[in-house]
Amino acid sequence: MQHESIDVLIVEDEKELAQLHAELIDKHPRLRLVGIAASLAEAQTLMTSVKPQLVLLDNYLPDGKGLALFSDSLLMHANCSVIFITAASDMDTCSLAIRNGAFDYILKPVSWRRLNQSLERFVQFAEQQRTWKIVDQQNVDLLYQLQAKNYRQDNGSKGIEENTLARVQRFFNESDRVSFSVDEVVSNTGLSKTTTRRYLEHCVEAGFLRVEMRYGKIGHPRRMYRRSEV
């Protein structure tokens, strides 16, 4: 059976983070990236032209807050869901996003595995909506469970090769410097950028590394990785 693709719009002004999200979407057979917006105005324009079914939405944008999209008629009258991805850890923002129907709320720094799980649950959620024309209580309960499902607390080791992991960890153990960007790890390990990101995020999940945001030019923070105990 051929499944329809789910069109996804990324609204994120951090270029590196937007690219990370795009790679996760490109890897999923059911998701299709239809645009990346770096501002609220760009998001509103793309909402009209590409009509996404899912938006990965940042809150702090150069020209306003992502929350404004919830009250925008473009989103209110579209068959579109939102996964909120933001540094906003205040309860008011979180509560408002939930009350307005956000499918999920993910805090920055973003865990690659956490976002991937959220995307996977949304695909299941969308598929059930397409399949069921009439629901009983069991169907309704399942839809709510997909939205509020507990996350697997596994070690995230699927697809992680031992020698490659050792190369990444050895680089951090042997370096005199404290923190590194993805590009710096790529240059020193010889791994591809996609592979490097995957192993770095695995190291974060395993507790070997932690992420910190380094702010240089306004609106363009860098995602840096450092040893957890350093």
N, CA and C of each residue as an Amber inpcrd file, in Angstrom:
protein
   690
   0.8400000  -1.1920000   0.0000000   0.0000000   0.0000000   0.0000000
   0.8880000   1.2610000   0.0000000   0.6120000   2.1830000  -0.9230000
   1.4010000   3.3970000  -1.0300000   0.8840000   4.4380000  -0.0380000
   1.7480000   4.9230000   0.8210000   1.3600000   5.9300000   1.7980000
   1.6890000   7.3220000   1.2690000   0.7960000   8.2560000   1.5660000
   1.0540000   9.6350000   1.1840000   2.1250000  10.2410000   2.0770000
   2.9180000  11.1430000   1.5030000   3.9290000  11.8340000   2.2920000
   3.2790000  12.9150000   3.1440000   3.9040000  13.1920000   4.2720000
   3.4730000  14.2690000   5.1560000   4.4130000  15.4470000   4.9260000
   3.8630000  16.5690000   4.4880000   4.6690000  17.7480000   4.1750000
   5.0210000  18.5130000   5.4520000   6.3040000  18.8290000   5.6060000
   6.8000000  19.4550000   6.8350000   7.4810000  20.7840000   6.5210000
   7.1360000  21.7930000   7.3030000   7.7760000  23.1040000   7.2110000
   8.5940000  23.3330000   8.4810000   9.8470000  23.7450000   8.3240000
  10.7110000  24.0780000   9.4550000  10.7370000  25.5940000   9.6190000
  10.4440000  26.0630000  10.8290000  10.5240000  27.4920000  11.1310000
  11.5930000  27.6530000  12.2060000  12.7860000  28.0290000  11.7930000
  13.9510000  28.0560000  12.6910000  15.0070000  28.9960000  12.1130000
  15.4520000  29.9850000  12.9120000  16.4310000  30.9360000  12.3950000
  17.8760000  30.5190000  12.6650000  18.0990000  29.4620000  13.4530000
  19.4500000  28.9350000  13.6300000  19.7360000  27.9860000  12.4720000
  20.6010000  28.4070000  11.5620000  20.8220000  27.6700000  10.3170000
  21.2700000  26.2360000  10.5650000  22.2020000  26.0360000  11.5060000
  22.7180000  24.6900000  11.7670000  21.6350000  23.7870000  12.3360000
  20.8170000  24.3350000  13.2230000  19.7530000  23.5370000  13.8190000
  18.6760000  23.2070000  12.7870000  18.3660000  24.1660000  11.9300000
  17.3890000  23.9090000  10.8620000  17.8790000  22.7770000   9.9590000
  19.1920000  22.7580000   9.6680000  19.7600000  21.6980000   8.8370000
  19.6870000  20.3460000   9.5300000  19.8900000  20.3390000  10.8450000
  19.7680000  19.1070000  11.6180000  18.3500000  18.5560000  11.5230000
  17.3630000  19.4370000  11.6650000  15.9610000  19.0190000  11.5410000
  15.6800000  18.5020000  10.1300000  16.2240000  19.1960000   9.1340000
  15.9950000  18.8000000   7.7450000  16.5390000  17.4070000   7.4700000
  17.6920000  17.0720000   8.0440000  18.2830000  15.7540000   7.8340000
  17.3960000  14.6560000   8.4250000  16.8110000  14.9130000   9.5940000
  15.9110000  13.9220000  10.1950000  14.6870000  13.7060000   9.3100000
  14.1460000  14.7820000   8.7750000  12.9740000  14.6740000   7.9150000
  13.3180000  13.9270000   6.6300000  14.4580000  14.2500000   6.0320000
  14.8640000  13.6000000   4.7810000  15.0800000  12.0970000   4.9540000
  15.4890000  11.6900000   6.1510000  15.7430000  10.2690000   6.4130000
  14.4550000   9.4710000   6.5890000  13.3420000  10.1410000   6.8850000
  12.1010000   9.4240000   7.1650000  11.3230000   9.1940000   5.8710000
  10.9340000   7.9680000   5.5760000  10.2640000   7.6700000   4.3060000
   8.8810000   8.2950000   4.1650000   8.2710000   8.7200000   5.2700000
   6.9170000   9.2700000   5.2110000   6.8820000  10.7970000   5.2760000
   8.0230000  11.4210000   5.5310000   8.0590000  12.8720000   5.6790000
   8.7230000  13.5260000   4.4760000   8.2370000  14.6990000   4.1090000
   8.8020000  15.4380000   2.9770000   8.9860000  16.8990000   3.3760000
  10.2110000  17.3830000   3.3040000  10.4880000  18.7720000   3.6300000
  10.0200000  19.6750000   2.4940000   9.1720000  20.6630000   2.8190000
   8.6460000  21.5490000   1.7760000   9.1240000  22.9920000   1.9470000
   9.9070000  23.2510000   3.0060000  10.4220000  24.6040000   3.1560000
  11.0720000  24.8440000   4.4980000  11.9590000  25.8340000   4.5340000
  12.5940000  26.2780000   5.7720000  12.4190000  27.7860000   5.8570000
  11.8370000  28.2640000   6.9400000  11.6340000  29.6910000   7.1620000
  12.4960000  30.1390000   8.3250000  13.1630000  31.2850000   8.1700000
  14.0270000  31.8040000   9.2270000  13.3870000  32.9700000   9.9690000
  12.1260000  33.2730000   9.6430000  11.4270000  34.3650000  10.3070000
   9.9310000  34.0860000  10.3060000   9.2070000  34.8680000  11.0920000
   7.7540000  34.7230000  11.1550000   7.1290000  35.0900000   9.8120000
   7.6400000  36.1470000   9.1940000   7.0960000  36.5760000   7.8990000
   7.2950000  35.5060000   6.8250000   8.4810000  34.8830000   6.8030000
   8.7370000  33.8090000   5.8420000   7.8200000  32.6210000   6.1050000
   7.5960000  32.3280000   7.3730000   6.7210000  31.2030000   7.7370000
   5.3030000  31.4480000   7.2320000   4.8030000  32.6630000   7.4100000
   3.4480000  32.9850000   6.9620000   3.3310000  32.8880000   5.4430000
   4.3660000  33.3100000   4.7370000   4.3550000  33.2160000   3.2720000
   4.3600000  31.7580000   2.8210000   5.2160000  30.9500000   3.4450000
   5.3140000  29.5390000   3.0610000   4.0690000  28.7510000   3.4560000
   3.4340000  29.1280000   4.5690000   2.1950000  28.4510000   4.9630000
   1.1670000  28.5410000   3.8420000   1.1480000  29.6660000   3.1550000
   0.1890000  29.8740000   2.0660000   0.5680000  29.0890000   0.8160000
   1.8640000  29.0680000   0.5000000   2.2850000  28.4780000  -0.7740000
   2.4640000  26.9600000  -0.7210000   2.9840000  26.4250000   0.3870000
   3.2880000  24.9860000   0.4280000   2.2710000  24.1730000   1.2280000
   1.4750000  24.8430000   2.0700000   0.4040000  24.2010000   2.8400000
   0.8880000  22.9280000   3.5640000   1.7910000  23.0720000   4.5250000
   2.3280000  21.9010000   5.2400000   1.2920000  21.2570000   6.1610000
   1.5200000  20.0000000   6.4820000   0.6760000  19.2980000   7.4500000
   1.3090000  19.2810000   8.8400000   2.6070000  19.6110000   8.8930000
   3.3210000  19.6620000  10.1660000   4.3250000  20.8020000  10.1200000
   4.3940000  21.5690000  11.2070000   5.3750000  22.6460000  11.3320000
   6.2570000  22.3860000  12.5450000   7.5760000  22.3990000  12.3440000
   8.5240000  22.3970000  13.4530000   8.8060000  23.8640000  13.7600000
   8.3150000  24.3370000  14.8950000   8.2230000  25.7780000  15.1350000
   9.0830000  26.2460000  16.3030000   9.9880000  27.1510000  16.0130000
  10.7540000  27.8400000  17.0550000   9.9090000  29.0050000  17.5720000
  10.1680000  29.4520000  18.7950000   9.3990000  30.5680000  19.3410000
  10.0940000  31.9090000  19.1420000  11.4160000  31.9340000  19.3860000
  12.1450000  33.1970000  19.3000000  12.6860000  33.4030000  17.8970000
  11.9790000  34.2230000  17.1180000  12.3500000  34.5110000  15.7380000
  12.7060000  35.9900000  15.6100000  13.4630000  36.3820000  14.5810000
  13.9330000  37.7700000  14.4720000  12.8210000  38.8070000  14.4510000
  11.6530000  38.4480000  13.9120000  10.5730000  39.4340000  13.7580000
   9.3420000  39.1250000  14.6060000   9.4970000  38.2740000  15.6120000
   8.3520000  37.9720000  16.4740000   8.4520000  36.5900000  17.0790000
   7.3940000  36.1870000  17.7670000   7.3650000  34.8850000  18.4270000
   6.5480000  33.8790000  17.6250000   7.0510000  32.6440000  17.5990000
   6.3600000  31.5900000  16.8800000   4.9420000  31.3690000  17.3740000
   4.6940000  31.6580000  18.6400000   3.3510000  31.5030000  19.1960000
   2.3070000  32.2830000  18.4060000   2.7390000  33.3540000  17.7460000
   1.8030000  34.1700000  16.9740000   1.1490000  33.3690000  15.8550000
   1.8380000  32.3350000  15.3690000   1.2570000  31.5190000  14.2970000
  -0.0020000  30.7900000  14.7460000  -0.0860000  30.4930000  16.0540000
  -1.2620000  29.7760000  16.5480000  -2.5410000  30.5960000  16.3690000
  -2.4220000  31.9010000  16.4420000  -3.5960000  32.7620000  16.2780000
  -3.7400000  33.2660000  14.8520000  -2.8090000  32.8740000  13.9810000
  -2.8650000  33.2690000  12.5750000  -3.9040000  32.4180000  11.8560000
  -4.7210000  33.0570000  11.0420000  -5.7830000  32.3270000  10.3430000
  -5.2170000  31.2560000   9.4120000  -3.9700000  31.4540000   8.9400000
  -3.3490000  30.4600000   8.0620000  -3.2380000  29.1140000   8.7540000
  -2.8480000  29.1380000  10.0450000  -2.6920000  27.8920000  10.7980000
  -4.0260000  27.4100000  11.3330000  -4.8640000  28.3400000  11.7720000
  -6.1460000  27.9770000  12.3760000  -7.0540000  27.2620000  11.3910000
  -6.9840000  27.6170000  10.1080000  -7.8770000  27.0360000   9.1000000
  -7.1790000  25.9980000   8.2270000  -5.9570000  25.6380000   8.6090000
  -5.2240000  24.6120000   7.8430000  -5.2430000  23.2880000   8.6080000
  -5.1430000  22.2150000   7.8530000  -5.0390000  20.8890000   8.4720000
  -3.5700000  20.6740000   8.8280000  -3.1100000  21.4030000   9.8450000
  -1.6840000  21.4550000  10.1540000  -1.4580000  21.3410000  11.6550000
  -0.4630000  20.5420000  12.0340000  -0.0940000  20.3690000  13.4370000
   1.2600000  21.0120000  13.6840000   1.5840000  21.2110000  14.9640000
   2.8200000  21.8990000  15.3380000   3.6010000  21.1000000  16.3720000
   4.8920000  20.9290000  16.1140000   5.8220000  20.4680000  17.1480000
   6.6460000  21.6880000  17.5280000   6.4700000  22.1490000  18.7370000
   7.1340000  23.3610000  19.2120000   8.5420000  23.0080000  19.6640000
   9.5370000  23.7010000  19.1440000  10.9350000  23.4540000  19.4940000
  11.5460000  24.7860000  19.8930000  11.8470000  24.9510000  21.1750000
  12.1830000  26.2910000  21.6460000  13.0500000  26.2760000  22.8930000
  13.7040000  27.3960000  23.1320000  14.4510000  27.5840000  24.3750000
  13.5560000  28.1510000  25.4650000  12.2850000  28.4200000  25.1400000
  11.3560000  28.9970000  26.1090000  10.9540000  27.9590000  27.1460000
  11.5280000  28.0710000  28.3400000  11.2480000  27.0970000  29.3980000
  10.2660000  27.6300000  30.4390000   9.6760000  28.8060000  30.1960000
   8.7090000  29.3400000  31.1460000   7.3630000  28.6320000  30.9760000
   6.6620000  28.4600000  32.0810000   5.4070000  27.7130000  32.0710000
   4.3300000  28.4130000  31.2450000   4.3290000  29.7410000  31.2020000
   3.3060000  30.4540000  30.4400000   3.3670000  30.0920000  28.9570000
   4.5870000  30.0870000  28.3900000   4.7350000  29.7370000  26.9750000
   4.3640000  28.2870000  26.7290000   4.8370000  27.4050000  27.6060000
   4.5300000  25.9780000  27.4660000   3.0230000  25.7310000  27.5460000
   2.3670000  26.3280000  28.5320000   0.9280000  26.1380000  28.7150000
   0.1450000  26.6730000  27.5250000   0.5510000  27.8350000  27.0210000
  -0.1460000  28.4290000  25.8790000  -0.0110000  27.5540000  24.6400000
   1.1820000  27.0110000  24.4240000   1.3910000  26.1240000  23.2740000
   0.5180000  24.8780000  23.3840000   0.4460000  24.3120000  24.5790000
  -0.3670000  23.1060000  24.7840000  -1.8440000  23.4180000  24.6100000
  -2.2940000  24.5450000  25.1910000  -3.7110000  24.9130000  25.0800000
  -4.1100000  25.1660000  23.6280000  -3.1470000  25.6110000  22.8270000
  -3.4400000  25.8700000  21.4160000  -3.2640000  24.6460000  20.5360000
  -2.9830000  23.5100000  21.1490000  -2.9950000  22.2500000  20.4070000
  -1.6760000  21.7700000  19.8570000  -0.5500000  22.2600000  20.3910000
   0.7440000  21.7560000  19.9260000   0.8330000  20.2490000  20.1450000
   1.2780000  19.5390000  19.1240000   1.3990000  18.0830000  19.2390000
   2.4770000  17.7090000  20.2490000   3.5450000  18.5010000  20.2930000
   4.6400000  18.2240000  21.2170000   5.3600000  19.5280000  21.5270000
   6.1340000  19.5140000  22.6190000   6.8790000  20.6980000  23.0580000
   8.2610000  20.2140000  23.4530000   9.2780000  20.6050000  22.6920000
  10.6360000  20.1200000  22.9020000  11.5460000  21.2960000  23.2260000
  12.2850000  21.1790000  24.3190000  13.1630000  22.2600000  24.7500000
  14.5490000  22.1450000  24.1120000  15.1250000  23.2920000  23.7860000
  16.5010000  23.3460000  23.3280000  17.4480000  23.3060000  24.5280000
  18.6720000  22.7950000  24.3970000  19.2430000  22.1540000  23.2070000
  18.4790000  20.8790000  22.8450000  18.2410000  20.6930000  21.5790000
  17.3860000  19.6170000  21.1010000  18.1250000  18.2890000  21.0700000
  17.4880000  17.2640000  21.6250000  17.9920000  15.9020000  21.5000000
  17.5260000  15.3430000  20.1590000  18.4680000  14.9210000  19.3280000
  18.1300000  14.3460000  18.0200000  17.1710000  13.1570000  18.1940000
  17.4710000  12.2820000  19.1550000  16.6190000  11.0990000  19.3640000
  15.2280000  11.4930000  19.8550000  15.1710000  12.5050000  20.7200000
  13.8760000  12.9640000  21.2350000  13.0080000  13.5090000  20.1100000
  13.5780000  14.3110000  19.2260000  12.8280000  14.8490000  18.0980000
  12.4280000  13.7420000  17.1340000  13.3230000  12.8070000  16.8940000
  13.0170000  11.6990000  15.9920000  11.8410000  10.8780000  16.5040000
  11.7860000  10.6540000  17.8120000  10.6680000   9.9220000  18.4040000
   9.3650000  10.6920000  18.2330000   9.4320000  12.0080000  18.3840000
   8.2410000  12.8370000  18.2220000   7.7380000  12.7860000  16.7790000
   8.6500000  12.8540000  15.8220000   8.2650000  12.7500000  14.4170000
   7.6300000  11.4020000  14.1110000   8.2060000  10.3440000  14.6720000
   7.6740000   9.0010000  14.4420000   6.2610000   8.8700000  15.0100000
   6.0340000   9.4280000  16.1890000   4.6990000   9.3820000  16.7910000
   3.6980000  10.1880000  15.9720000   4.1620000  11.3110000  15.4170000
   3.2420000  12.1080000  14.6030000   2.8450000  11.3560000  13.3340000
   3.7860000  10.6610000  12.7180000   3.4620000   9.8680000  11.5240000
   2.3960000   8.8320000  11.8620000   2.5570000   8.1500000  12.9890000
   1.5470000   7.1760000  13.4170000   0.2060000   7.8530000  13.6670000
   0.2570000   8.9980000  14.3220000  -0.9460000   9.7760000  14.6200000
  -1.6880000  10.1510000  13.3380000  -0.9400000  10.6580000  12.3460000
  -1.5420000  11.0600000  11.0750000  -2.1170000   9.8640000  10.3300000
  -1.4270000   8.7370000  10.3910000  -1.8930000   7.5340000   9.7000000
  -3.2060000   7.0340000  10.2890000  -3.3160000   7.0680000  11.6210000
  -4.5530000   6.6260000  12.2580000  -5.6990000   7.5470000  11.8710000
  -5.4400000   8.8350000  11.7700000  -6.4920000   9.7740000  11.3850000
  -6.9870000   9.5010000   9.9640000  -6.0680000   9.0960000   9.0890000
  -6.4540000   8.7910000   7.7160000  -7.2330000   7.4810000   7.6300000
  -6.8760000   6.5340000   8.4910000  -7.4580000   5.1990000   8.4320000
  -8.8530000   5.1450000   9.0430000  -9.0230000   5.8020000  10.1840000
 -10.2930000   5.7300000  10.9150000 -11.2350000   6.8440000  10.4730000
 -12.3740000   6.4840000   9.9540000 -13.3940000   7.4620000   9.5860000
 -14.3680000   7.6900000  10.7480000 -14.6170000   6.6370000  11.5110000
 -15.4550000   6.7130000  12.7140000 -14.6440000   6.1010000  13.8500000
 -14.6800000   6.7150000  15.0300000 -13.8710000   6.2220000  16.1420000
 -14.7400000   5.7380000  17.2930000 -14.1960000   4.7450000  18.0180000
 -14.7910000   4.3610000  19.2880000 -13.8470000   4.8550000  20.3880000
 -14.1640000   4.5580000  21.6490000 -13.3490000   5.0850000  22.7430000
 -11.9200000   4.5540000  22.6980000 -11.7560000   3.3030000  22.2770000
 -10.4140000   2.7220000  22.1840000  -9.5630000   3.4770000  21.1610000
 -10.1850000   3.8400000  20.0290000  -9.4590000   4.6090000  19.0100000
  -9.0400000   5.9720000  19.5400000  -9.9610000   6.6460000  20.2150000
  -9.6720000   7.9660000  20.7760000  -8.5390000   7.8810000  21.7930000
  -8.6010000   6.8600000  22.6450000  -7.5640000   6.6830000  23.6670000
  -6.1970000   6.4840000  23.0330000  -6.1470000   5.7370000  21.9200000
  -4.8730000   5.4970000  21.2420000  -4.2990000   6.7900000  20.6700000
  -5.1570000   7.6380000  20.0970000  -4.6860000   8.9080000  19.5540000
  -4.0710000   9.7770000  20.6490000  -4.7360000   9.8200000  21.8150000
  -4.1820000  10.6000000  22.9230000  -2.8880000   9.9870000  23.4430000
  -2.7970000   8.6650000  23.4230000  -1.5710000   8.0010000  23.8860000
  -0.4000000   8.3210000  22.9570000  -0.6580000   8.4100000  21.6580000
   0.4040000   8.7570000  20.7150000   0.9200000  10.1700000  20.9790000
   0.0260000  11.0680000  21.3740000   0.4370000  12.4390000  21.6300000
   1.1650000  12.5760000  22.9590000   0.8150000  11.7230000  23.9350000
   1.3990000  11.8610000  25.2730000   2.2510000  10.6620000  25.6670000
   2.6860000   9.9030000  24.6800000   3.3970000   8.6570000  24.9360000
   4.7010000   8.8800000  25.6880000   4.9800000   8.0010000  26.6490000
   6.2700000   8.0560000  27.3390000   7.3710000   7.6570000  26.3740000
   8.5360000   8.2370000  26.5380000   9.6400000   7.9700000  25.6230000
  10.4600000   6.7890000  26.0860000  10.9070000   6.0050000  25.1330000
  11.7310000   4.8470000  25.4610000  13.0480000   5.3090000  26.0630000
  13.3930000   4.7500000  27.1630000  14.6590000   5.1100000  27.8050000
  15.7350000   4.0850000  27.4600000  15.9140000   3.8810000  26.1480000
  16.9490000   2.9390000  25.7270000  18.2680000   3.6820000  25.6050000
  19.3120000   2.9850000  25.2190000  20.6270000   3.6320000  25.1650000
  20.9200000   4.2540000  23.8030000  19.9300000   4.1950000  22.8910000
  20.1010000   4.8540000  21.6030000  21.2240000   4.2910000  20.7640000
  21.5480000   3.0010000  20.9390000  22.7340000   2.4440000  20.2980000
  22.4660000   1.8280000  18.9230000  21.2240000   1.8170000  18.4680000
  20.9150000   1.2310000  17.1750000  21.6470000   1.9730000  16.0670000
  22.3800000   1.2470000  15.2420000  23.0960000   1.8510000  14.1300000
  24.4050000   2.5120000  14.5190000  24.8120000   2.3560000  15.7780000
  26.0640000   2.9400000  16.2430000  27.1580000   1.8810000  16.1730000
  28.1870000   2.1500000  15.3950000  29.2760000   1.1910000  15.2080000
  30.3850000   1.4820000  16.2240000  30.8720000   0.4410000  16.8640000
  31.7730000   0.5880000  18.0120000  33.0700000   1.3260000  17.6690000
  33.6880000   0.9930000  16.5440000  34.9640000   1.6270000  16.1890000
  34.7930000   3.1180000  15.8780000  33.6900000   3.4520000  15.2020000
  33.4300000   4.8640000  14.8900000  33.1530000   5.6460000  16.1640000
  32.3810000   5.0620000  17.0620000  32.0990000   5.7130000  18.3390000
  33.3930000   5.9420000  19.1090000  34.2780000   4.9520000  19.1050000
  35.5520000   5.0760000  19.8110000  36.4050000   6.1980000  19.2060000
  36.3450000   6.3670000  17.8730000  37.1130000   7.4290000  17.2250000
  36.6380000   8.8080000  17.6870000  35.3170000   8.9810000  17.7540000
  34.7620000  10.2640000  18.1980000  35.1250000  10.5290000  19.6560000
  34.9540000   9.5210000  20.5030000  35.2380000   9.7050000  21.9250000
  36.7290000   9.9430000  22.1670000  37.5730000   9.2640000  21.4040000
  39.0210000   9.4440000  21.5430000  39.4280000  10.8720000  21.1830000
  38.7800000  11.4250000  20.1600000  39.0780000  12.8040000  19.7650000
  38.8290000  13.7670000  20.9300000  37.7120000  13.6100000  21.6140000
  37.4010000  14.4920000  22.7430000  38.3220000  14.2190000  23.9330000
  38.6630000  12.9560000  24.1430000  39.5300000  12.6030000  25.2790000
  40.9500000  13.1310000  25.1130000  41.4200000  13.1560000  23.8670000
  42.8190000  13.5020000  23.6330000  43.0430000  14.9760000  23.3050000
  41.9810000  15.7270000  23.0980000  42.1370000  17.1280000  22.7070000
  42.3600000  18.0370000  23.9140000  43.1750000  19.0530000  23.7300000
  43.4120000  20.0410000  24.7830000  42.2800000  21.0560000  24.8670000
  41.5320000  21.2080000  23.7820000  40.4290000  22.1610000  23.7820000
  39.2180000  21.5940000  24.5070000  38.3070000  22.4910000  24.8800000
  37.1500000  22.0790000  25.6810000  35.9450000  21.7230000  24.8320000
  35.6070000  22.5700000  23.8620000  34.3780000  22.3560000  23.0990000
  34.6180000  22.4930000  21.5980000  33.7610000  21.8210000  20.8190000
  33.9280000  21.7750000  19.3700000  32.5800000  21.8450000  18.6700000
  32.5780000  22.4580000  17.4900000  31.4000000  22.4540000  16.6310000
  31.3870000  21.1560000  15.8190000  30.2770000  20.8960000  15.1390000
  30.1910000  19.7130000  14.2740000  31.2770000  19.7610000  13.2050000
  31.4490000  20.9180000  12.5700000  32.4330000  21.0350000  11.4910000
  33.8580000  20.7610000  11.9780000  34.1620000  21.1700000  13.1910000
  35.4990000  20.9350000  13.7470000  35.7250000  19.4510000  14.0130000
  34.6840000  18.7590000  14.4640000  34.8110000  17.3140000  14.6770000
  34.9650000  16.5940000  13.3380000  34.2180000  17.0480000  12.3340000
  34.3400000  16.4690000  10.9840000  35.7770000  16.5970000  10.4750000
  36.3690000  17.7860000  10.6230000  37.7350000  18.0330000  10.1270000
  38.7690000  17.1590000  10.8110000  38.5370000  16.8530000  12.0750000
  39.5330000  16.1050000  12.8460000  39.3320000  14.5950000  12.8460000
  38.1340000  14.1300000  12.4990000  37.8890000  12.6860000  12.5160000
  37.7990000  12.0890000  11.1180000  37.5260000  12.9350000  10.1110000
  37.3890000  12.4260000   8.7450000  36.0500000  11.8010000   8.4570000
  35.1140000  11.9120000   9.3820000  33.7750000  11.3490000   9.1780000
  32.9190000  12.3390000   8.3930000  31.8530000  11.8500000   7.7910000
  30.9400000  12.7480000   7.0920000  30.1710000  13.5760000   8.1190000
  29.5910000  14.6740000   7.6630000  28.8630000  15.5620000   8.5660000
  27.6360000  14.8730000   9.1590000  26.9220000  14.1210000   8.3310000
  25.7270000  13.4190000   8.8150000  26.0940000  12.3840000   9.8630000
  27.1410000  11.5980000   9.5860000  27.5870000  10.5820000  10.5480000
  28.0670000  11.2330000  11.8440000  28.8200000  12.3270000  11.7130000
  29.3360000  13.0150000  12.8900000  28.2080000  13.5040000  13.7800000
  27.1940000  14.1210000  13.1780000  26.0530000  14.6020000  13.9680000
  25.3770000  13.4560000  14.7180000  25.2100000  12.3180000  14.0220000
  24.5320000  11.1880000  14.6540000  25.3190000  10.6730000  15.8530000
  26.6350000  10.5680000  15.7120000  27.4540000  10.0550000  16.8140000
  27.5760000  11.0700000  17.9430000  27.6290000  12.3440000  17.6160000
  27.6760000  13.3640000  18.6630000  26.3910000  13.3540000  19.4820000
  25.2500000  13.2390000  18.8030000  23.9800000  13.2080000  19.5270000
  23.8550000  11.9350000  20.3660000  24.3980000  10.8280000  19.8510000
  24.4130000   9.6020000  20.6510000  25.2450000   9.8130000  21.9190000
  26.3800000  10.4800000  21.7870000  27.2380000  10.7350000  22.9480000
  26.5510000  11.6470000  23.9630000  25.7190000  12.5670000  23.4600000
  24.9460000  13.4220000  24.3650000  23.9180000  12.5870000  25.1230000
  23.2160000  11.7240000  24.4050000  22.2050000  10.8650000  25.0360000
  22.8430000   9.9360000  26.0680000  24.0550000   9.4770000  25.7770000
  24.7310000   8.5360000  26.6790000  25.3960000   9.2440000  27.8570000
  25.4450000  10.5790000  27.8220000  26.0250000  11.3300000  28.9310000
  27.5110000  11.6070000  28.7890000  28.1200000  11.1600000  27.6810000
  29.5520000  11.4060000  27.4800000  29.8120000  12.8660000  27.1090000
  28.9170000  13.4550000  26.3170000  29.0310000  14.8550000  25.9150000
  27.8100000  15.6340000  26.3880000  27.9610000  16.9480000  26.3830000
  26.8160000  17.8300000  26.5950000  26.8660000  18.9460000  25.5700000
  25.7260000  19.5570000  25.3360000  25.6090000  20.6000000  24.3200000
  25.5150000  21.9580000  24.9920000  26.1940000  22.9400000  24.4040000
  26.0320000  24.3190000  24.8430000  25.9200000  25.1900000  23.5950000
  25.1650000  26.2700000  23.7010000  24.9840000  27.1700000  22.5770000
  25.9440000  28.3510000  22.7260000  26.7390000  28.6010000  21.6990000
  27.6770000  29.7170000  21.7140000  27.1390000  30.8140000  20.7990000
  26.9130000  31.9700000  21.3750000  26.3060000  33.0740000  20.6330000
  27.3690000  34.0520000  20.1440000  27.4120000  34.2250000  18.8390000
  28.3280000  35.1800000  18.2310000  27.5080000  36.2970000  17.6290000
  27.3010000  36.2330000  16.3090000  26.4340000  37.2020000  15.6510000
  25.0020000  36.9860000  16.1300000  24.2810000  38.0760000  16.2590000
  22.9050000  37.9940000  16.7440000  22.0810000  37.1000000  15.8180000
  21.3800000  36.1260000  16.4410000  20.5190000  35.2340000  15.6820000
  21.2230000  34.0440000  15.0660000  22.5340000  33.8970000  15.2880000
  23.2670000  32.7870000  14.6950000  24.1350000  32.0830000  15.7450000
  23.5100000  31.4500000  16.7480000  24.2900000  30.7170000  17.7520000
  24.8410000  29.4220000  17.1650000  25.9450000  28.9550000  17.7190000
  26.5620000  27.7000000  17.2700000  26.3220000  26.6280000  18.3260000
  26.0480000  25.4330000  17.8430000  25.8410000  24.2840000  18.7160000
  27.2090000  23.6440000  18.9680000  27.6630000  23.6960000  20.2250000
  28.9860000  23.2040000  20.5910000  28.8710000  21.9660000  21.4690000
  29.8300000  21.0610000  21.3230000  29.8500000  19.8090000  22.1070000
  31.0910000  19.7820000  22.9870000  30.9190000  19.3470000  24.2340000
  32.0410000  19.2530000  25.1520000  31.8600000  18.0670000  26.0710000
  32.9740000  17.5750000  26.6270000  32.9210000  16.4720000  27.5750000
  32.0500000  16.8590000  28.7590000  31.2300000  15.9570000  29.2360000
  30.2820000  16.2610000  30.3070000  30.9790000  16.6450000  31.6070000
  32.1320000  16.0390000  31.9020000  32.7880000  16.2970000  33.1820000
  33.7700000  17.4680000  33.1080000  33.9290000  18.0630000  31.9110000
  34.8910000  19.1630000  31.7730000  34.2130000  20.4920000  32.1150000
